[in-house]
Each structure stands twice: as C-alpha cells, then as structure tokens.
C-alpha cells in the first residue's frame, strides 16, 4: 500500500495504537520492526504522521521513552525520532501537556534530550508561559554554551526565534546577565574571527574617487558613454542579473482538531474515513516543494556518530547561530523595559563590531537599528556620553579601504560607514535636544579632568545646532582647550625623544650611527604617542567631524587640464643646448663629482634666487663664480633628485629627466623649488591636479611633514590638502609617524599653528542650519 494512501487513511493513528500495545521492555532494548516503520513514515512526512500519532494511545509511550537516560543506540534512535516529530507537530506537544514540562524540570540532568525537549515547548504560547513560570526558560539559558558554536547552542538559538513576540520571556532573558554575557561573547568571538576577511587589500586607482586627479574629466566620459548606450541593452543585462524568485508560501494554518469536527475540518478524523478534509495532505509533493523540509535533527545532534557531519558544517552553523542571537538582541531593543540593562559598553561594542563582519547586509542593518533604538531611549543620555559611543563607532568604521585615498572602496565597508553615520546622527540629535544640551553642560563644568576632556571632544563632535554651537565656542572655547591638550601631548613626546639626544656626542658620531639615533628618537616618540592613543583619538576624531562638504569641495577642487610635467617629450634641453663657457653653471656634490652643467640664463628665468644672485652685485656675480657645491641642504636630497630639479629649471621636458615616480623625489623638488624661489615650478606642482597633490596620501604624510614645517610656500592650498588627508585618510599608525616627523622641527609649534588655522576655517565653513551629517 503506498505511504501517501496509508497516511490519508489515518494510518499513523493505528501505528500509535500498535505502539501502545507493544512490550515496553522490547521497545527500549531492541530495534523492532515498529521502530523501522515509524522512521520510514517520519522521513516521508513528519507533519502528517506526527499529527496522527499524537491523537493515538502511542503518544504516552513516546513520552515515556524520552525519560529513559540509557545511552544505547536504540534509545538514541528513539530520542532523535521523537524530538524530530515533536518539533514538526504541535499536536504532539499538546498531547504531552504542561505536566511533561514540570516533569522534565524535576528530573533535569543536563542531557541533550531533556534540554531539546524543553526548548521545543517555546514553539507554543502555553509552553512559553509554563517554561517561564516553572523555571524551564532558565534551564534553557544555562544549557547554552559559553564559548563555542556547538550543536546544542545552535538548537537553543534557533528555537529562541519563537520568543520574538513574548514580552515577558524577552524581559526574563534580558535580566539574565549570565545568558546575555554568553550571547555577547559568542557574537564578539564571531567578529574576531571574520572582521579581517572581506576587506580587500587597497589597490591604487586614482580615477575612482571624487578627490582624485581629473575626476571631472572621467565623469564626463562616463556620462557620454551613458548617452550613447541603448537602454534596452542595459535593461536586458539588468534583468539577466536578477536571480529567479524562489517559491515561498505562508506557514500552514494551525487548526486544532476535535472529535466533533466535520468532514471539511482542518484535520482528518482519528477513525478511518475515506473522506478528505480541506487541509488534508493529498498533494504532499507540491507541499514539499512550497515548504522546504526543516533541517535534519541529526545536523545538530550531539551524538558521536555525527562528528564528521558537524565538522563539515561548523562555519555554516556558526553563521546561523550568530544570526539567531543577533535577532534576540534586536527583539530585546524593541521593549523600553530592557533598555536600562542593554545600555552597557559590551552591548554597543558588540553591535558596532558586527559592522565589520561577513554577515549579510540585512543583519548589519539590523544591528544599526538596534543601536539607534537604544540611543533614542529616555535613559540613554548618561550612558551614551559615559561610553564615548561616537569614538567607538568612528574607530570601527575607519576601515583600511576607506583610509587609502586612491583605493577602490569596498561596497560592504561603504554600507558600514553609512550605518555608522546614521548612528552618530542619532547621537547628535540626542545631544542637540534640550535635555542633551543640559546634560552636556554638566559634563563640561565637571571637576574631573578626564570627564571634562571627553566632554570637550563629545561636544565638538555632536553639537550641531547653531544656537548650542555658538555657546560651545564662546563660553567653553572647546577648540582651544582641545588644542592645548593636543599640544601638551606633542611637547611631552618631543621631550621623550630629546632625552636620547646628546648634542656634544652627536657631533662626534659617524653618519651611520647618527641615523640610528634619529630612528631611535622616532621610535621613542611614536611609543609615547601610542600610550596617549585614546586621548589623541578623541581629539582628532572630533577635529575630523568639522570637515564639511563645502570645505571638502574647496580643498579638492579638480581641473580637467593635465599636469604640465606630464607633457613630456624625448628631447633633453641640457644635452642639446650649446652653452657658452662664461654662462655655464656647474653643480658638484660634496665629494667634488660634477652632477650637471646648466645655462645661467635658464636658471635666472625660472628661479628668483639665481636671478637675484646674478643680476645684482653679489659676491657670486662679482667673483664670476660658476661652480656650486650641493650638500648643505636642510633635508637629505640625493644627487639624482637635484639633477632632476636643475633639468626642470632649465625647461627640459624629456620624460627620463623630469619624471617623478616616488614620494621622496616629489618632496625634494618642493623643498628645492621653495629654497631657490622657483615660483612657477611651485605653482605648477601645487595645482589641484599637480604632482604634489597626487603623491600625498596617509602613508606619505610623514614624508611631507618636514617641508610643511620649513617651506613657507606649502602654507595655504597645499597645507589644507595635507591636513584634510591627515584627518580623513590616515590611520592611527600613520598619524603617529606624521606627528613624530613634525616634532623634529620646533617641537611641533608650526604644525599646531597651521593645524589650528585650518580647523578655524573649517568651523567658519560649517552650515548655519543644523546639519547633523558628519563626514567621517
């Protein structure tokens, strides 16, 4: 007889009746044919078979089998089979009743079977109520693993989804600190395992970003390409890229059966009948297609025979556990009663860390919404300012691909930064409310130096309302106070490095030993700056929040004309120029080697320094000096770099002579052009699309720091670009290197003065309306 026809004839009821008449001792000790029969029907249709056997006398026999603690293979098969049927048929859970829950709690011995049975009762409202009253929910939470994504934890996390709309159970979960710590630990463990895997290594592509050279030119090309593209081709490609929709259907309608139900009731009668009900399983194949079969219970069984299977699917199980647990946190944030317990640093750290994981973007968005619900809570203000949440979020969303100026941005990191901005916007809205400003003023007037310091940073970052912002700058002068702290840290770092310097012995050291001392001083200063990393983050992140869209557009103004040095040819001006002996200017290094011979008229044309030297009665002109020794420069300049500079002053355009292919060459050219007053060359290099702007990135800031301190020509447009990159595209390690490099010149005073002047212009460019968007 076909199995479908047997089930349509209510065959499960007769199997259950046969089970109740079978010898119980034989059932629990031998693999009877009845066990094989039940396994076959359970595999074929768990829902229908479980529903029919629940109304038979065999349901009590199945319940008694669950309480047998024997670890034999037969009992293990029975337990696996019964748990599977109980999970899929609510009628079987109804047949067990509340007394089963009480009995499991009384006889609880931490076995997998009893724990899973308790967990299955979370599917029903009456079961959840009884678990909460009798203490079963506490046992379930205790059964969750503390530090591993094992199969038991998967089963518990999966079935917690049935508590979504049970307010009392969710409140009980939130009050259980031990279980919340388990959830946070598992989520944080997942973040630590996956947060570095999906962000690709930065690849330098200078045409992808709005601040890259010739951006407008490339943008116009893309627009032209779009105008000549046939729409139907794009639409066809788009349609082909959309995956086919998978069939889905709503869950079965839960309808209880009663003996008095008609032939068209929700379930078949327990007695044999040829009539078919409205919700009978006539089309099981179609139903199976629309309703995918639930995961096999063996997939999350803790038996030894499943070890190989568990190892194969560990990562999938881990990802699902994290999704289920993140759902739990999300449900908890929906109820204001839980907010006071959730306003803790580990909760926010974990939710923000989710931004950097490999989870689907929908779950990252869910974590963002959970944070925003907590921020909107009435009790959130004291906790949010105490947790320094804005600093935590900014730190975690500063991903490597976002820090590299010319790297192609990872779309996932862009989404994370968008969510981070939304969270900080919510924080800003809270801080700019009347209660938020009042509480902020209390922190700003605090007697505790640390509290007051972080209040300055928080206020500068979050206060965006014009009325409150004016009071902040006028009454509290937070920018000056933060700068004083910033400058004091730099001065202390400089003093730490100076302790290694001995001026008298330094003059006697050889050059190699001198470079070793300089490197040691650099390392000492960087180490001291890292000790103050928390304060530097608070200061610099708050400064970065002052960068408005208007200021960014002004600094990163682009032009479509190419950089003049790129217009090269293959003719060297110096090699093919016949220079009269009396007009030859010869440059030598400290060893007396001739580097290059240039024309005096060309040098005078492009350099005000040489023009003043040879057109006025100076010693060089009166003495008809033609030989100059190079080597006493303020920074280290290689011979080939100086030769390149002379070629540029002579008007040479040969690519091999004037090509700038590394940062040190660019820095040397700027320094030499400033020293020898090559104004036209400086203006060319400092164009928005000039060579200097191309080379300045977070990793090269420390190389440009010396000329920022020593060359007046860099103050202005170039210094604005320098500090913009310093705040937007530099990692903390790159910031430390840059600050250490700046300390070698006047203890960083010039750096601080230029930096403060730049920030004051940023403040003046802030919109007068309350714009809460931060350009992180």
N, C-alpha and C positions, 0 to 999 in steps of 0.2 A: 504494500500500500504506500503511495507517495507520502512524503513527510508533510507537504502542504495540506493534502487532503486529511491526513491524520490530525493535524492541528486545527483545521477547520471543523473537525468533528469533536472538538474539545478533548483531544487525546491527552493533553497534559494533565487534566484532572484525573484520568484513570491511572496514569503513571504515578501521580502523587498518592492515589489511594493504594496502589500496589506497594509503594514505598512504605506506607504506614503499617502494612501487614507483614512486611519482610522482617526477618530476625535482625534486631538492632546489633547484636554482637557480630553477626556475619557481615553486616553493612560496614562496620567500622574496622574490621580486620581483613576483609577480602575484597579484591576487585571484582565485584559481581557484575553480571550482565546488566543489571539495573543501572549501575554507575556508568557503564559504557553507553547505555541507551539515553540517559539524561545528558551526558556530554554531547552526544550527537545532536539532540534536539536543541540544546543550549547553543551550540555553534551555529545551527541553522537559523534560529530566530529567538533570541534571548527575550525580547519583549513579550511576544505572544506566549511562549512557553512559561515564562515566569509568572505572567498574569494568570494563567490557567492553574498552575501548580499551587499558587498562593491560596486558591479557594478550595483546595483539596486537603484531606487529613494529613498528607505528607509534609505540609508546611511546618508542623510541630517537630517532625523528625529532623528536618533540615536545621531547625533552630537548635535542637539538642546536639547535633553534630558540630555546630560552631563552638560549643563549650568544651569540647574534648581537646585537651592540651597535648595529646600524643603527637610526636613529630614524625610518625611513619609516613611512608609515601602515599598510602591510601587516604589517610586523614588530610594530608596536604592537598591531594586532588579534590577531596570533598570541600575543603575550605575555599580553595580557589574557585571552584564551580559555584558554590553558594554565594560568595561575595560578588561574583560576576552577575548572577541572576538578581541579587538584591539591589545592585546598583542600577540595573536596567528596568526593574519592575517595581513601581511604588506599591502595588498591591501586596507584594511580599513583605515590604517594610510595614505596611499597615497590619498585616497578619501577625507580625512579631509583637507589635504594640509597645506601650510605654514600659511595661514590666521587663521587657528584654533590655531596654536601656539601663534600668535600675540594676538588673542582674549583672550586666557587663561591668558596671561601675563597681559593684560589690566584689566581683571576682576578678577585677582587673589585675593583670600580671605583666603588663608591658609587651604582650605578644602582638605580632603583626596582625593577626586575625581580629582580635578584640579591638585594636586601635582602628583598623579599617572599618569594622562594623559600626563603631561609634561615629566615625567620620561620615558614613553613608547616611546616617539619620539627619545630617544637616540639609538633605535634599527637601525635607518636608517641614512645613511651619510648626506642626505639633512636635516633631522631633527636635527642632531647634529650641523650642521652648523648654522641653524636658531636659535637654542637654544643659541648658543654661541654669535651670533650677537645681538639677541633681548633681552638677559639677562635672558633667561629661565634657563640656567645652574646655575646661581647664586641663583635663587629661589629654585632649587632642593637642592643645598648645604645648604641653610638656613633651609629647611624642615627636614634635618637630626637631630635626637635627640642629645642633648649634653651629656646625662649621662645615657641613658637606651637603652636596646636592644629591643625596641618596634617594632611593626609590620611595622610602617612607615619607620623606619630605615632599616629594612630588605628589604623592597621593593626597596628603593633607592640603597642600597648596591648591591643588586642582579643585578639591571639593569645597574650599573656602569661598568659592565664587557664589555658592548658594546663600551666603550671608549678606549679599550685596544690599538688600533692602530690609534687613533685620537690624533695626537701630539698636536694640538692646544688646544683641550679640556683638555688634561692632564696638559699642561703648565698653563692653567687657574685655574685648581684645585690646583696645587702646589702653585700658587701665592695667593690663598685664605687662609690666615692664620687662620681665624676662623674655616673653614672646616677642615683644617689639624689638628688643635687642637682637634676638635671633634673626628677625626679618632684616634689620638694618645691616647686620654682619654679613648675611648672605648676599644682599644687594651690593654692599661695598666690595665683597670678595669678587663678585662678577665684574664690577667696574675695574678693579685692579687687574683682572685677567684680560680684559678686552679693550681698555681705553687707548692702547697704542697701536692697534692693529689696522684700523681702517683709514687712517690719515696718511696719504702717500707722501713720499719724500718730495720736498719742494723742487720744482723744475722751473728754471728761469725762462719766462716767456714775457717779453717786455711789451707785447701788444694787447694784453688781456685786461689790464686794469685801467680805470679812468685816470689814474695819475701816471700812467706810463707814457713815454715819448710817442708823438704822432698819433695819439689815441683818436682825435677827431678825424684825422685822415682815414684811418682804418674803419671808423664808424661810418663815415660817408660811403666808403666802398661797400660795406655790408648793406647799407640802405639801397644803393644802386643795384646790388645783386638781388635784393628782395623785390625791387620794382620790375625786374625783367624775368622773374620766376613765375611760371604758370601756377595758378592757385590749385588747380585740380591735381597737379603732381604732388604738391605739399600735402594736400588733403588725403591723397591715396597713401602716402608714406605714413601720415599720422594714423590713419585708420588701420593700416597694417601693423603698426606698433602696439595697438591696444590689444591686450590678451583677451581671448574669448571668455565670456562670462560663464562662470560655473553655476550649475543648477543649485538652487537653495530653496528651502521651504521652511515654514514655521514649524515649531515642535508639535508633536501630537497633542490633541486636546485631551487634557486629563479629565476623565469622567468616571466616577465611581459606579460600580455595579451593584445591583440589588436583586434578590431573587424574584421580585415582582416586576422587573423591567420587562418592557415589551420586546417583540422580535426586532424592532428597529432601534433598540437601545445601544449604548456605547460599547457594551461588551457582550459576548455570547453567554448563553445560559450555562450553568455548571452541569446541567443534564444534557445528554446527547440530543441534538436537534439538527435537522437538515437546513433550517432557515439561516440566513446570513444577515448579520446586523449591518448597520450603516458604516460602522468603524471596524469591521472585521478585516482580517489580513488576507483578502482574496488575491491582491496583487502585491505579493511580497517582494518580487524582483524590482518592480517600479518603486516601491517604498525604499528599498535598499539603495537605489540609485539616487533618490532625492535626499535620503538621510544617511550619510556615511556612517559606517559602523564605528562605535566608540573604540578607543584604544584597548587592545587586548590586556586583560588584567595581568597576564604574565610579564607584560612590558614593565610593570612597576611592582613585580613581586620580589620578595626578599629571599627567595629560596636559592639554594646553591646551584640548582640546575640552570638558573638564568644568568649566571655570572658573565658568560660570554656575550649574551644579548645586552646586558646592562652596560658593559664596557663599550659596545659599538654605538650606543645611543646616548652616551653620557652628556655630550655637548648639547644635543637636542633637548634632553631632559633638563639640563641646566638652564637653557634659554627659556623653556616653558615655565620652570619654577620662578624665574625672575619676573616674567610677565604676570604670573598669577599673584606674586607677592606685591608687585607694583600696583596691581588692581586693588589689593587690600588697602594699601596706603591711600590710593585715590578715593576709595569709598569712605575711609575714615575722615578725610578732609571735608566731606560734604556736610558733616554734622558739627555745628559750633561747639557742642559739648566736648568734643575731642581736641579742640584747637589748643587748649592750655597744655595738654600733655604732649602735643606734637610740636610745639614751639620750642624745639631743642636743637642745638647745633648739629648733633649727629643726623637728625632727620633732614635738615637743609643740606648738609654736606653730601649725604647720600643721594638726594633727589637731584642736586646740581651735577653730581658726578655722572648721573645717568645720561646727561647731555653728551658725554664723550664716549659712549659705548656703541656697540654694534646693533642695538635694538632697533626695531622698525621705528620710523619717524613718528608714527602714531603714538607709541609709548613714550617717546621723548616729549612729545606734545602733552601727553597726559601728566608727566612729571612736572612740566611747566605750569599747567593749570592747577595742579595740587599746591605748588608753591604760592601761586597767586591767591588761591583761596585762603591760605594761612596768613598771607600778608594783609588781606582785607579784614581779617578778624579784628574785633574790637580790642582784644588783649594783646595784639601783636606789637604795638609800638615799643614798649620797654625791651622786649626780647629781640626785636629786629635790630635796634641800634646797638644792643649789647653784643649780638652775634656778629656784627660787622658783615652782614649778609652781602652787601653790594661788593665788598672787596673779595669775598669768596667767589661770587659769580664771575666777576671780571677776571680773576685769576684762572678759572677753569675754562672760560670760553676763549682765552687767548691761545688758540691752537697754532701749531707750527706753520701750517699752510696759510693762516691769516697773518702771521707775523712776517713772513717773507714778502717783501714788497712786490716782486715781479712773478711770484709763483701763481700757478693756476689754482684757484680756490676750490677746495673740496666742497661739493654741494651739501654734504652732511654737516660739515663744520659751519657753513653759512646758515643752515637751518638752526643749528645750536646757538649761534650768535644771535639770530633773530629771537629765539626763545629767551636768551639771556637778557636781551634788550627789553623784551616785554616785562620780564620780572623786575628789572631795575626801574622801568617806567611805573610799575605799580608801587614800588618803594618810594619813588619820587612823589607820586600822588598822595601817598600817606604823609610824607614829610611836609608837603605843602598845604596840608589841611590845618585848620586852627588847632586841634589837639596836637598834631605832629609838630608844628612850629613851637607851641608852648613847651612841649617836652624837649625839643631841641635846645631851646634857650636854657632849660635847666641843666642840660649836659654842658653847654658852652660856658656856664658860670660855675661849673663844678670845681671843687678844691683839689681833686685828684688829678695830677698832671697827665696820666695816661688817658683817663676818661676825657679830659678836656682836649687832648691831642686828637684822639679818634673822633671826637665831636666836630673839630675843625674840618677834618677830612670828609666826614659824612655829610656835613652841612654844605661844603663846597661842591660835593658831587650831586647831591639830591635836591637842594633848594633851587627851584627854577622859577618860582613865581616872582615877578618883578618887585612887588612890594616887600616880600621877605628877603629877596636877594639884595636889595638896596640896604636894608637894615644889617644884613650879614656883613657887608663890606664896610659900612660906615661905623657901626657900633662895635663890631668884633674884629674887623680887619684880619680875617682868617688867612688871606693870601700872604700877607706879610709874616704872620706868625708861623705858617707852614714853611715859608721860605727860610725863616730864621732857624727852624729845626733842621731843615734840609742842609743849610749852610754849615750848621754846627757839626752835623754828621760828616760832611766833607772835610772840615778842618781837623776833626779828630782822626779821620782816615789818613790825611796828609801827615799828621804828626806821627802816626804809627809807622809810616814809611820812612819818615825822616830819621827815625831812631837808628836805622841801618846805615845811614849815610855818615861818613866821616870825611869832611872836606879835605883835611890835611892828607890823609892816606889815599883819598881818591885821586889826587893829583899824581901820586907815585904809581898807581896801578896801571897795568897794561890794558890795552883796549879790550881784549877778550874778557879780562876779569871785570872791567868796568861794565860791560854789557850784562855780565852775570849779576852784578849788584843791582843794576837797573831792573832786571827781571825779578829779582827777589823783592825789591821795593814794590813793584807792581803786584806781586802775589800777596804781599802783606796787606796792601791797601784793599785789594779785592776781598780778602778774607774778612777784614773788618767791616766792609760794606755788607757782606753776606750775613754777618752777625746782626746787622740792623735791617735785614731784608723786610721784616714786617712793617716797620715804620716807613721805609722807602716805598714799598708798595702802596701804602695808604696815601703818601704824598703824591707820587707820580700818577697813580690811577685817578686821583681827584683832579690833578692838573690835566690829564688826558680828557676828562669829561668836559673841559672848557672848549674843546675844539668843535666849533660849529661848522655847519655846511658852508656857510659864507666864507669862513676863514680857509677851509679846505679848498674851495674853488679859487680863492685868491692865490694861494700858495702853489696850487697845481695847475695853474693856467697853462694850456698847451697851445702850440703853434704847429701849423701844417708844414711850414718850410723846413727843409732838412738842416741839420747842423753843418755849418761851413766846413769844419775839418773833415767831414765825410766826402766833400767834393775834391777828391784826390786825383792825381794823375801820375804818370811814371817818369816825370822829368824832375830831377833834383836841381833846385836853384843854386845850391852851393857848388856842386860838381861841375856844372856847365857855365858858371859865371867866371869871367876873367876879371880878377880883382887887381887893381894897381897896387904895387908894393907899398906905397905910402898910405894906402887906405885899408890895408889888411890888419884885422884884429885877431890875434891868436890867443886861444884859451888852452891852458895847461892844467893838469891836476897837481896835487901836492908832490907827486913823485917826479915831476918835470916832463911827463909824457904829453905830447901835443894831442889835444882832443879834437878841435875843429878850428878852422880858419874862416872868419866871416867878413863881410863887407861892412865898413864903418857906416856908410850912408844908409844901408838897410837897417842896421841896428838903431840909428838915430831916428829913422822914420817910424819904427814900431815901438820904441822904448823911450819914454821921457827921461829915464835915468841916464842913458847914454847920450841922449840929445843934450841934456844939461851939462854933461861932462865934457863933450867935445865941442859944443858951441859957445862955451863960456871959458873964461881964463882960469881954469882949474889946473892943478898940477899935472893931471894926465895929458891935457892938451898942450900945456907949456913944455912939458918934458917929452912930448911926442911919443907917449907910451903906447905900445902895440901889443905887449904880452901881459896877460892877466892870469893869475893863478886862482883856481877854483878849489875850495875845500873847507873854507871857514863859514859854512852856512849854518843856520840855526837848527836845521834838521838834516838827517842823513839823506844825501842825494847821490845816486850812482852816476858814474860818468856818462853812460848811455842816455840817462834822463836829461842831463844838462845839454848833451849834444842835440837831443830832440827839441829842447827849448830854443836853442840857437837856430835850428832849422825853421822853426815856426816864426821867430823874429825876422828871419831873412826872407820870408814869403814862400818857403818851399812847400810844395803840396804832394810830394811823392809819398805814396802810401807807406812804404817801408821807413820813411824818415819821420813821419808825423803821426803814425798810428798809435793810439792809446789803448792798450789791451790789458792793463791791470790797474788796480786802485792806487798803488804806490806811485805809479807814473803820473796819474791824474793829480794826486796830492802834491807831488814835486813841481809839476807845471804851475799849479795855482800859487804855490809858495814863491817860485822864481818870478812869475809874472807880477806878483804883488811887490816883491823886493825891487825889481828892476823897472817898475812902473809901466808895464806893458798893458796899457788901459784897454786897447782894442781886443787884445787876446783874452783879457779877463771878462770883458763884456760878452765875448763870443762863448766862452766856456760857461758863463752863468746864465745863458739864455734858458728859458723853460725847457727847451729840448736840447740844451747843451750837454757836453760830455760830463760835466761835474754832476748835474742832476741825475744822469744815468747811473753813475757809479755809487751814489750814496744810498745805502741800504742799512738795515740793522746791523749786519755783520761787518760793515765797513765804517761805522760811526767812529770807532776808536782811532781809525787811521786819519779821519778828517778832524778830530778834536784838536790836535796841535795847531793846525793852520787857523782854526776858529779862534784860538787864543792869541795868535801872533799876527795875523793878517787882517788889517782893517777893511780890506776890500771884500771880505767874506761876510761882513755885517750888513744885514738887510735881507734881500730876497734869498740869498743862499743860507743865511743863518736861520731864517724862517723854515726853509725846507729841512735843514738839519734837525731842528727841534721838533718839527712835525713828525719826521721819521723816528726820532728818539722816543716820542710818546706813543706812536701808533704801530710801528713796525719793528720794534726792538724787544727781544726777550730780556728777562732779568739778568742773565749772564752777560749779554751784550751791553746792557745798561751799566753793569758793574765795570766792565772793561773800559767803556767810554768815560765814566766818571773818574776812574783811576788815571786814564791818559790825560784828562783835563787837569788833574791835581799837580802835574809836573810843571804847570805854568801859573805862577802867582797864587798858589793854593786854591785854585778854583774860583777866585773872585770874579774874574772876567766871565767865566762860564755862568755863574749865578746871575750876574748883572744882565747878560744877554738873555738868559732864560726868563728872568722876571719881566724884562721888557717885552718879550714875545708873548707871555701869558697876559700881560695887561692889554695888549692889542687883541688877544683872543676874547677877553672879557668884554671889551668895547664892541666886539662883533656879534655878541650874543643877541638873539632876537628879543625885542621888547615884550612880545607876547609870551605867555607861559608855555614854552615848548619843552616837553618832558622827554624828548628823544635824545638819548646820549649816543655820541659817535664813538663807540668802543671798537 
